[in-house]
Every structure is written in C-alpha cells, then in structure tokens.
C-alpha cells in the first residue's frame, strides 16, 4: 500500500466522529446571530478508544443584504 492509502485508512475508515451541541439563533437588525457550542469526539473504531475530544464555541453574526421581491401589478 502507498502512504496515501495508509493515511486514508487511518483517518477515515478506522475512525468515527460524534457531534452534538446547542445553538441559539436570533434575528438581529440586518442579519442573523448564532451562538452556542459544538462538542466533537473522534474515536478509533479498531482500538476502541477516543483519539480527540474538543468543545468549540460558536459566535457568528451574518449580515443579509437587501432583498427585493417583485410583485405583479394589480389592476
């Protein structure tokens, strides 16, 4: 096997990822704000142990531009 094959097997085929978390979504003037946290665990399925466990805080504000919706003329 090549080095690339070994790397793909070790990272993708042997591991599983668990994701969970909570988010708060709020409408703000001109956009949306998302706050919360994501917890992730990478497990090695062959050795049956955790490889990586992280908690990532999320604080995002997304601006949404002006939206124009054309309406048909009413006669």
Secondary structure in CASP SS format (residue, H / E / C, confidence):
PFRMAT SS
TARGET T0000
AUTHOR 0000-0000-0000
METHOD secondary structure of the structure
MODEL  1
X C 1.00
X C 1.00
X H 1.00
X H 1.00
X H 1.00
X H 1.00
X H 1.00
X H 1.00
X H 1.00
X H 1.00
X H 1.00
X H 1.00
X H 1.00
X C 1.00
X E 1.00
X E 1.00
X E 1.00
X E 1.00
X E 1.00
X E 1.00
X E 1.00
X E 1.00
X E 1.00
X E 1.00
X E 1.00
X E 1.00
X E 1.00
X E 1.00
X C 1.00
X C 1.00
X E 1.00
X E 1.00
X E 1.00
X E 1.00
X E 1.00
X E 1.00
X E 1.00
X E 1.00
X E 1.00
X E 1.00
X E 1.00
X E 1.00
X E 1.00
X E 1.00
X C 1.00
X C 1.00
X C 1.00
X C 1.00
X E 1.00
X E 1.00
X E 1.00
X E 1.00
X E 1.00
X E 1.00
X E 1.00
X E 1.00
X E 1.00
X E 1.00
X E 1.00
X E 1.00
X E 1.00
X E 1.00
X E 1.00
X C 1.00
X C 1.00
X C 1.00
X C 1.00
X C 1.00
X C 1.00
X C 1.00
X C 1.00
X C 1.00
X C 1.00
X C 1.00
X C 1.00
END
